[in-house]
Amino acid sequence: MLLKVKMLGIDSSGKPAVFLNKQDADDLGITSSGRVQVNSKGTTVTAIVNITSFVKKGFVVVSEEIHRRLDLKRSDAVDVSVAAFPKSLQFIRNKLAGKKLLYDEVHEIVKDVVGGNLNESEVAAFVTALHIQELDLDEATNLASSMVQTGKRLNLDAKTIVDKHSVGGVPGDKTTLLVVPIIAAAGLVIPKTSSRAITSAGGTADRAEVLMPVDLDINEMKNVVKKCNGCIVWGGSLDLAPADDIFVKVEYSLSIDPLLLPSIMSKKKAVGATHLVIDIPVGRGAKIKTIGEADLLAKDAIELGRRLGINSHCLVTYGEQPLGHAIGPSLEAKEALEVLMNKSSMPDLVDKACHLAGAIFEMMGKKSGYDIAKEILQAGKAEKKLREIISLQGGNPNIQPDDLTIGKHDLQVRAKNSGRVLWMDNNLLVSVARAAGAPKDKGAGIIFNKKRGNKVKKGEILYTVYSEKSRKLSRVEEILRLENPIGVGDRMEMLIHKVKEAPVVKRSFMLER
């Protein structure tokens, strides 16, 4: 069927989509969420159908994805026909029935996800099947390999490429801002791609963006790495393992994370990593609750890395409270910069960063990796390297901690009694920071005066919440009227709470990449 093109600038999140008049759809024999092939000048794109009354008969509204791929003009006409039924749907049904997927089946599913041949409910069905039936290591390997092959790859002329990753769950984890320049200053190549916040108060890309542009394309990233050994860029602009970005959106909406390891490993394989250190924070309030659970995850990560040709080590780290004394993009970037400049000690942040960097050095055959990392940090070599990275990525290499903008509105939270800080609720602290505006408002967040084990006197400031907009502090106050994110007392009480009727259980969920 020949239809005239209409373009309304509709962004369908990278998935090809068309909007048809109901009569045209009936003539084609297609229903909403069905698939059509859109052909123009010998190039064909498969698209998901939407049926609406605002499109006139004889016209088709195309999404920006189709507009770009077919290079359409407003006066163009395209041939629209019913697309063949995707084979991948049968493979998804097989997984829902508990059958193991082979490589070709996994690859067909991933290819259709990236190509936009599956609608949102079909992708959700696949992710749900992986969650219910669970992935074995063969399927995880096939998924990771297919996710790499259906995207771009970073090709660097380096025999050894190192990387680090955290499974997430700890607020204020700004270690990448220290680890990357430490590693790069030692002469190792570390092309670090990072995510923006999904459920946290700030992803690494959000923190780094306070200091420099992070939305580089793959050629710009390559040029930066070749000149200074390292970079910190947003992975969403690179088209590396693009299926993962689609899967993450579904995982987030369903609060499940069955693709954790394939997601991590596909991104690392796509940048050519040969050696990888994975940080697995553990404890109450972290994503991974027990050391035993962390060890099982580490076992699978190491084996999956081996199958993909990535020498992987895992560090199980303490995750029961925020790292450092800051949560929120600008506050965290400021803290990291102060540590790099030796203006602030921040023992827990320095210790974790040096352990991660040190583990990479030891994978390279060095002894006392922790000490090497700490010497590079204390000698100012890491600061110099970060400023070089900032400059090459288009930022101001002379930026100072006080140059970073912090929210001008604040709320001080004081201790209601004396004692010690007994616990900190990571999830609730993230909720407070997000209510204040983080990560979208870069200057929003929290500064802690006290952390676990610290002595506290009644009336002392426990923490200060910063916001760029005063009305957002009202939302913070509402949260704090109902819940307390920091416990202060003389001893840990045995009673947590009483349950007198069937409670409505709200499960916490953290999804970070």
N, C-alpha and C positions, 0 to 999 in steps of 0.2 A: 504494500500500500504506500503510495507516494504522498507524503505530508509536508506542509510548509513549516519551516523551523521558526520557533519563537524563543527568544532568550530573555529571561527575567533575572539573571544573576543568582540563580538558586544554588547554594552550596549544599551538596549532599554528603559531606564528610568524606569525599574521595570516591564514593560509590556512584557509578553511572546510573542515572535515574531519568525517566521520562514521565510526562504528564499528558494523558490522553482524554479526549472527549469520550463520554460513555458510548455513544453510537459508533465511533470509530473502533473502540475497544470490542464492542459486540461484533462488529463486522470482522475483526481479526480473530474473534473467538478467544479473547484473553481476559483475564480477571485481574483485579488489584493484587499486587505482589507477584504476579506472573512475570515472565521474561520475554523480551523482544530483542531482535537484532536490528540495530540502526546502522544502515550502510550509506556511505557518502564517498564517491570517487574511488571506489574499490577498497576502502577501509571500513571494517565492521567492528562495532562495539556492542556487547551484550548489556542490556540495561533492565533494571527493575521497574515495573509499571505502577503508576499511580493514576487513579481515575478521578476526574474532577469536572465540575460544571463550568469552571471559569475558563477552560480551554474550548475554543470554538471548533466545530467539526471541520476536518481538513487540515488542522494544525497540530503540532506537537511541541510542547515546551521541553527543552532539554536542560539537564543540569550543567554546571560549569565544567565538570569532569568530561562530559561528552563534547562540549563546546571546544575544549582544549585539544582533546585527542583526535577529533575529526576536523579541526581548524574550520569551523563553520562560520558563515556570514549570515546576516539577518535575512537576506533574500534567498538563501539556499532552500532546496527541498531535499528530503532524505527518504530512503526506502525503509519502511518499517515492516518487519515480518516476525512471526512467532518463532522464538528460539527453541532449540532442542532441550529436552529435559536433562539437567546436569546429572552425570553419573555419580558425582560426589554425594548426592542426596541418599542414594542407596547405601553408600559406605557409612554415612552418618547413622542411618537406621541400624546398620549392622553393629555399630559401636553401642548404640542405645540398647541393643539386645544382648550386649556383653561379649561380643566377638572381638578378637584381637585384629587390629588393622595392620596391613602390610605396607611396605614403603610406597608402592605405586598408589595405593588407596589414600594414604596420608597426603602424598604429594598432590593428588587430584583435588582433595579438599582444600588444601592451602592455596593452590593455584586459583581455584574458584572464589575463595575468600578475597584474595588480592585483586582478582579481576572483576569483583562486584557481581559475580554470577549467583551468589547466595544472598537471600534477604536476611534481615536482622533476626527474625525468629529461627531461621535455619542455622545461622551461626551460633545463636544462643543454645539451640538444641545440641550442637556439637560440643560446645564448652560444658554444658550440663552433663552430657554423656561422659566426658573426661572426668568430671568431678565425681559422678556416681560410680562409674565402673573403674576409675583410677587408671593412670598411665603406668605401663611397665617401662623398663629402660629401653627396650627395643622401639616402642612407640615414641618415647621421648626423644630418642636419637633421630628417628625418622622425621619427627616434627621439627626439631631444631635444624636439621639439614635442609628440609623443604623451605623453612622460613628464610634461610640464608639464600637459597637458590632463586627464590622469587623476588629478591630485592637487589639493591646495589651492594657493591663491596668496596672497601677501602684498600687499595693496593699500594703498599709502601715498600720501598726497596730496603727492607731491614730483615736480617736473619732472625732476630729476636724482638718480639713485641710483647710488652707486659700490660696488664690491666688489673683493676680492682673493682669489686662490686659489693654492695651491701644488700641483704635481703630486706632491710628497712625495719621500721617499727620503733625507732628511737628518735624522739624529737631533738632538734638541734644538732643532728649529726653532720657537721661541716668538715669531716676529715678529708674529703676529696680536695678541698681547697688547700690542704697542707700536703697530702700524699703526692698529688700530681707534680707540684714543683720540686718536692724532695727527690722523687724518682728521676725526673727530667734533668735536674741539676747534677745527678750522678752519671749522666750520659746514656741512660736507658730510654727507649722509645715507649711512650704511654699516650695513645690517642684516646682520651677519655670522652665517651658520650654519656650524657646524663639526662634524666627525665625532669619534667616539671612536676609539681606536687599533684598527686591524685587524691589522696585522703589526708595528707599531712599538712603542716603549716608552712612547708617550704621544701621543694625538691632541690637537688644540687644545681640544676639549671637556673632555678629562681634565685639562688644565692649568688651564683657566678654572674648572673645578668646585672646585678647591682654594680659590679666592677667592670664589665665589658660586654659587648655584644656576644650572644651565644648561638644565634640562628644562622650559622654559616652553612653554605652548601658543601658537598663532599670535596670539591676541588679546593675551596678555600680552606677547609679543614686540613687537607693534605699539605698545602703550602705552609700552614702554620707549624704543623708537626715536623716537616722537613727542616725548617729553620731553627726550631728550638726544642725538639724532641717530644713536646707535649702540647696538649690543648684541653680545654673544658668546654664542650659544645652541647647544645640541645640535640638529642637524637631524633626528635620529631621532624626536623627539617632535612634529614639526610636520606630518607627512603631506604634505610638499612633494616632488613627483616620487617617489611611493612605489615605483614599479617599480624605480627605481635601487637601493633598499635590498635588493630581492629579487635583482636581478642581481649585486650585490656579493657576496652570500653564495655564489653559484655560482662567480663569478670567483675568490674566495678558495680554495675547495676544489679548484679545478682549476689554480690558480697561473697564470691568464691574465687579461689586462685589455683586452679589445677595445672596451669601452664608455667608455674614459677621457674622451674629449672630450664625447660626449653626456651623460655623467654630470655633468661639471663645468657645462656650459652649461645643462642643464635646471634644476639647482638655482639657478643665477644668474638665469635667466629667471623662475623661480617667485617670487623675491623682488623682481622688477621692476627688476633692475639695468640701467642704461643705459650704464655705463662699467665696464670690468673690466680689472684687471692680473693676469696669470698669471705666477707664478714657476716657472721651469723649472730646477731645480738640475741640474748636469752634472758628470760625472766618475766615476772608479772608485769603486764603492760606492754611487753614486747610481742612481736608476731609469733616467735617461737618461745614456748613457755618453759620447756625443760631441757637440761643438758642432753638427756637421752634422745629427745626429739631432734635436737640440733645435730647430734652425732649421726643419726640416721639420714638426715638431709645431706650432711657433709659426705657420707659414704656414696650416696647417689650422685651428688655433684661431681665428685672425683672420678667416678666411673664414666659418667656422661662426658666429662671433659676428655678422658682418655680416648673414648670412642670418636670424638671429634678432633683429636689431635691437639688438645689444649691441656698442658700440664697444670693441674689445679690443686691448690691447697686451701684449706678453710680455717678461719680463726673464729672460735666460739668466744664471744665477748659479753661483758656485763651490759644488760639492757633495761634495768629497772628504774632508771631515772634519766632525765634529759642529759645530753652530752654538753659540757661547758655550762655557761650561765646565760645563754641566749637562745630564744626561739623566734623565728621570723627572718625573712630574707636579708634585710639591711642590717639588723642586729647581729645576725650570724656572720655575715660578710665582714662586719666591723670587728667582731671578736677574732675571726680567723686572721685578719690583717694585723691586728695587734699582737697576736701570738707569733706570726711570721716576722714581725719587726722587733720581737723580744720586749715588747712593752707590757705584756701580760703573760703570766706563767700558765694558767689554766691547766693544772696537772692531768686531769682525766682526758682532755682533748689531746694534749701532747703525747700522753702515754699510748692512747689508742692509735693515733696517726703514726707514731714511730714503730709500733708493733706491726701495723699493716705494711708500711714501707719496708721495715726490716725483714718481714717474711718474704717480700719480693727479692730483696738483696740476697737472702740466703738461698732462694731458689736458683739464683744466678751463680751460686758457689761461694759467696762471701761468708765470712764468719762474723759473729756478733752484729747481725744486721740492725738490731735496735740501736746500738751505739753509733753505727754509721749514720743512720737516719737522724738521730738526735744531734750529732755533730754538724750535719748539713743544715739543720734547722737553726741551731744556736749560732753558727758562723754567718748567718745572713744569706747563705747561698740560695736557700729556698725562696726567700723574699725576692731576691734579684731575679730568679727564674720566673716567679709568678708575674712580676712586673713586665718581663719580656713577653710572656704569653698575653698579658693584658694589652700590651702595645700592638702585637701582631694581630690580635682579634679586633682591633679598632677601638680600644679603650684608652683611658688616660693612665700612662705608666707611673705618673707621679701622684696618684690618688692617695689620700691620707684617711685614716679612720674617721676623723672629724668631718670629712667632706661628705660622708654618707648621711642621707636624710632619714631621720627617725620621726615617727609620729609625734606631733606636738601636743596631743591630748593623752593624759595618762591617768591610771587608777592604781593607787598603792593599796596593797592588801597586807594587813598587819596580823601578827599572831594574837589569838584570843587567850592564850595561856602560855606559861613558860614550860620548858622541857627541851626535847630534841626533836629534830625532824625524823619521824619514824618511817614515812613512806611518801612517795609521790606518784600520782595517777597520771601516767603518760597520756592515755587516751583523753582524759578530761582536760589536761593542760593543752593538748592540741585543739580541742573544741573551743577553749577559751581564746587561744591565739587566732583561730579561724574566725571566731565571732568578732574579734577586734579588727579583722580585715585581711589577715595574712592568708595566702601568699599573694593575692592580687594586689593588695596595698603593700608595697614593699617595705614601708616604714612601720608596719604593724607587727606586734609580737610581744614577747615577755622577756624581762630581765630578772634573774633570780638572785636574791641576796643570801638565801639559805638553801642548802641541799641536804640529802640524807646524812644523818649523823651529826649535823651542825647543832650547837647549842642555841637556844632561842629564848629571849625574854619576852614576856607579855608586852604587846604594843610595838615590838620591833617589826620592821618591814620584811615580809617573807619574799615578796616578788612585786614587780610593777608591770602593769599591762599598758602597752602603748598603742595608740590608734591614730590614723590620719583624720578620722571623722568622729566627732564627739558622740553622735547618735549611736555609733557602733559600741561604745563603751556601755551604753544602756543594756545592750544585749548581753554583754559580759556580766554585768551586775545581776541580770536575771538568772544566768547560769549559776553564779556563785551564791545566790540566795538559796538555791535548791541543793547544790552539791559542793563538796570541799575537795580540791585536788591535792592538798598537802596536809598530812597528818602530823600534829605536834603533840607530844606527851612525854611523861616520865618513863613509861614502859609500854611495850606492845601488849595491847589487850587481846585476850583470847576470843572474845565475842566479836564477830564481824557485823551481823545484823540478824534480826528475828524475821521469820516468814510466817505470817498468820493466815494468809489466804493465797490462792494460786497467783503467783506474780506474773507480770508481763516482762519476759526476759528480752532485753535488748543486747544483742551480741556486738561486741566491738569488731571492726574489720579494718585492717590496714593493707593497702595495696600500693607498693612502691616499686619502681623500676630504675 
